[in-house]
Amino acid sequence: MKIVIIEDEMFAARRLENMIRECDPIIEIVAKLESVKESIAWFKSNIEPDLIFLDIHLEDDLSFAIFKEVPISCAIVFTTATDELATRAFHFKGIDFLLKPIVQVDLSAMIKKYKDKPKSKTPVNPDIFDDIINK
């Protein structure tokens, strides 16, 4: 399984990477990205991973802006420390998320879910996030 971490806080990204490796040392972290701009450039020139862990609030914009620039069809787990309304909206729409600080047992369960899940290649529709962004 190949994973991309998009997180603008270096400590949080390193912690998540270590936790993922603890879950399964065979998982490959193919990139750790810090911004919307960097992520868009990476996705335009690389093969999509199996799973993305994506912080909502990045240094240059909300991460939802990535989907307006590049089609992404792999699985995504959003990570957030705040915004109860967004997490409720995610739950309602069936979007996976982990609350920060991420707990090992929750991360392990999420990784297992995506290892066992059939691969879907339906691009993310950026409009799905409009009501979350506008809250």
C-alpha positions in Angstrom: 0.0 0.0 0.0 1.3 3.4 -1.0 0.3 6.4 1.1 0.7 10.2 0.8 0.6 12.4 3.8 -0.5 16.0 3.3 0.1 18.0 6.5 1.6 21.4 7.0 2.9 20.8 10.6 6.2 18.9 10.3 5.8 17.3 13.8 2.3 16.1 13.0 3.4 14.6 9.6 6.4 12.8 11.2 4.2 11.5 14.0 1.6 10.2 11.5 4.3 8.6 9.4 5.7 6.8 12.5 2.3 5.6 13.5 1.6 4.3 10.0 4.9 2.4 10.1 3.9 1.0 13.5 0.6 -0.3 12.0 2.4 -1.9 9.1 6.1 -1.5 8.2 5.4 -2.7 4.7 3.4 0.4 3.9 5.3 2.9 1.7 5.0 6.6 2.4 5.6 7.9 -1.1 5.4 11.6 -0.2 4.9 14.1 2.6 3.5 17.3 1.3 2.9 20.6 3.1 0.7 22.8 1.0 -2.1 22.9 -1.6 0.4 24.3 -4.2 3.0 21.5 -3.5 0.3 18.8 -3.5 -1.2 19.9 -6.9 2.3 19.9 -8.4 3.0 16.4 -6.9 -0.3 14.9 -8.2 0.2 16.3 -11.7 3.6 14.5 -12.0 3.2 11.3 -10.0 1.1 8.2 -9.9 -1.8 8.3 -7.4 -1.2 6.5 -4.2 -3.7 4.0 -2.7 -4.5 6.3 0.2 -4.1 9.9 1.2 -4.1 11.3 4.8 -5.1 14.9 4.2 -5.1 17.7 6.8 -8.0 20.1 6.1 -6.2 23.4 7.0 -3.0 23.8 5.1 -0.6 26.8 5.1 -1.9 28.2 1.9 -5.5 27.2 1.7 -8.1 24.6 2.7 -7.1 21.2 1.3 -10.3 21.0 -0.7 -8.7 23.4 -3.2 -6.5 20.5 -4.4 -9.6 18.7 -5.9 -10.5 21.8 -8.0 -7.1 21.6 -9.7 -6.4 17.8 -10.1 -8.6 14.8 -10.3 -8.0 12.5 -7.4 -9.7 9.1 -7.3 -7.9 7.2 -4.6 -9.2 6.9 -1.0 -8.8 9.9 1.3 -8.9 10.2 5.0 -9.2 13.8 6.2 -7.4 14.8 9.5 -8.6 17.7 11.6 -8.2 19.0 15.1 -11.2 21.2 15.1 -14.4 22.1 13.3 -17.2 20.0 14.7 -19.5 21.1 11.9 -17.2 19.8 9.3 -16.8 16.4 11.0 -20.6 16.1 11.3 -20.8 16.9 7.6 -18.2 14.3 6.8 -20.0 11.7 8.8 -23.3 12.6 7.0 -21.7 12.3 3.6 -19.7 9.1 4.5 -16.3 10.8 4.2 -13.6 9.3 6.4 -11.8 11.5 8.9 -9.6 11.1 11.9 -9.6 13.7 14.7 -6.3 15.0 15.9 -4.4 14.0 17.9 -4.7 10.8 16.0 -4.9 7.7 18.2 -3.1 4.5 17.1 -6.1 2.3 17.5 -8.2 4.6 15.2 -5.4 4.8 12.7 -4.9 1.1 12.6 -8.6 0.5 12.1 -8.7 3.0 9.2 -5.7 1.5 7.5 -7.2 -2.0 7.8 -10.5 -0.7 6.3 -8.6 0.6 3.2 -6.5 -2.5 2.9 -9.6 -4.7 2.9 -11.7 -2.3 0.7 -11.9 -2.9 -3.1 -10.1 -0.1 -5.0 -12.5 2.5 -6.4 -11.3 4.9 -9.1 -14.1 7.5 -9.0 -12.6 11.0 -9.0 -13.5 13.2 -6.0 -16.2 15.8 -6.9 -14.9 19.0 -5.3 -18.5 20.3 -5.1 -19.2 17.8 -2.3 -17.2 20.0 0.1 -19.0 23.3 -0.7 -21.4 23.1 2.3 -18.5 22.2 4.6 -16.4 25.1 3.4 -19.3 27.6 3.7 -20.1 26.7 7.3 
